Amino acid sequence: MEWYVILGSVFFLLLALFLMGLPIFLSFLLINVGGLYILTGDIKGVLLVVNSMFSTSTSISLAAIPLFVLLGELLFRSGSVKIIFDAVDALVGNFRARLYAVSIVLSTVFGALSGSAMAVAAMMGSSLLPEMQKREYDRSLSMGTILAGASLAPIIPPSVMAVVLGILSKVSISALLVAGILPGILLATAFLLYTMVRGFLNPNVAPLAESAERPWSERGRTALRAAPFLLIIVTILGLILGGIATPTEAAASGCVAAAIICAIFGNLRLSSLIEALRSTAMITAMIMIIMVCSVSFSQLLNFTGATFELVKLVSALTLPLVLMFIMLQLLPFVLCMFIDQIALMIMLVPIYQPMIGALGFDPIWFWTIFLINMSIGGITPPFGYTLFSLQGASDGIPIQAVYRSVLPFIAIFIAVIAVLALVPEIILFLPSLL
């Protein structure tokens, strides 16, 4: 059987299993076991799956995933979110359209602290969005700013998706984590500029400030209360950038610091700590079982020879590198509209990984842009999970309205990706310091 028939059949079966509602890990496991049995003609060939799952699940690099998840859980369960909310609210100041700025900054900060775009969208949808509507802010633009800020969670470290991508693509996890800092800041700045321009062109979407200006002394005291929590992120990034610790060690240090700070300055109690650990175990189990199945999937593709033949075909193409880059990034952008982000990474990264080397692309640069593409997938209609998270947390807002709200911000994402493609130094500067 030709390699392209095998590759096409595998992807068709995967999509069919996804559409049937089968869990992601079970879909990949069925393909892996069935594929190896057909190819080897013996049940012994299936043992390759078992060996692969064991070696993957015992990798020390995966330890960073539960630690980053626990970090976010500690911050949310301890009530530290409200302290950070008040600090950002005080620092932003009292000006026209201030809540748009608060929305973007808060979503970005909470995304960095928790690493979960869905959690941030749900929290902001139930807390800030009603307040914005009460003050007659444009509903569509309000939802757009929340979704755009939340979508930065996988980009700005600590990021679980960056760790997963680093393991799958076999690149430095530390470099991939810090590579997302400047692009994340650039995206947040672009979102802020867009809302300011919208407010200037159409004052109806940006109400005037309605309360008296708070004195700087009061703002300073409020912001000072949040300083210990932001030190958690500074500690993690400092350890990684300084080469003092690996991402796993830095994540462990961050969890210890978060537990201490949340207990002293927040409201972390034994009951909330137990809840955080329980939630972390559930989330980690889901991610880990998907991860161990993913490596077997890449081995299956290698076993069939499909990966080698695809790389050979791409290498033989005479298309300009610019077109190749666009094609490779356009595929995940489209597929993310229909497939879960982690599932899509598992499908594409094993195929892309050898192609990147053959085309001569810098792996950190390429995979960082790929990660940003995955982030867009969370807010891209019709099946972006972050969209559903916000709609579920809001009060009776139709999903069609949520879809419309995010379209301008998707355009901003695409424009920033173009800038990052043309100026790779924005991505590569911080990794070069490691």
ZIVEN-V241650 format. One line per field, one symbol per residue. ss: DSSP state (h for helix, s for strand, l for the rest). phi: phi as a letter, one per 30 degrees, with the letter a starting at -180 (. if undefined). psi: psi as a letter, one per 20 degrees, with the letter a starting at -180 (. if undefined). Layout:
BEGIN
ss: ???
phi: ???
psi: ???
END
This chain:
BEGIN
ss: llhhhhhhhhhhhhhhhhhllllhhhhhhhhhhhhhhhhhllhhhhhhhhhhhhhhhllhhhhhhhhhhhhhhhhhhllhhhhhhhhhhhhhlllllhhhhhhhhhhhhhhhhhllhhhhhhhhhhhhhhhhhhllllhhhhhhhhhhhhlllllllllhhhhhhhhhhlllhhhhhhhhhhhhhhhhhhhhhhhhhhhhhlhhhllllllllllhhhhhhhhhhhhhhhhhhhhhhhhhhlllllhhhhhhhhhhhhhhhhhhhllllhhhhhhhhhhhhhhhhhhhhhhhhhhhhhhhhhhhlhhhhhhhhhhhllllhhhhhhhhhhhhhhhlllllhhhhhhhhhhhhhhhhhhhlllhhhhhhhhhhhhhhhlllllllhhhhhhhhhlllllhhhhhhhhhhhhhhhhhhhhhhhhllhhhhhhhlll
phi: .dddddddddddddddddddideedddddddddddddddcibdddddedddddddddcddddddddddddedddddddidedddedddedddjcbeiddddedddddddddddcibdddddddddccdedddddciddddddddddddddddedcdddbddddedddddicddeddddddddeddddddddddddddedddbeddbdddcbdddddddedddddddeeddddddddddddddidbdedddddddddddddddddccbdbeddddddddddddddedddddddddddddddddddiddddddddddddcdddddddddddddddddddbbedddddddceeddeddddddiddddddddddddedddedccdcbdddddddddddciddddddeddcedddddedddedddddbdddddddeddd
psi: pqhhggghgghggghghghijqqghhghggggggghgghhjqhhhhhhgggghghgijphhihhghghghghgggghijhghghghgghhhhanrpkhhggggggghgghghhhjohgggggghhighghhghhjkqpgghghghgggghiigigpqppghhgghgggikrphghhghhigghghgghghgghghggghghnihinqqpirqppqhgggggghhhighhhhggggghghghijhqrhghhgghhggggggghhgiblorhghgggghghggggggggghgghhghhghhgghhijggghgghgghiqjqqhghgggghhhghgghiiiqqghghghghghghghhghhijqphggghghgghghhhhhjpqikphhghgghhirnkpqhhhgghhighhghgggghhgghhhmihhgigghii.
END
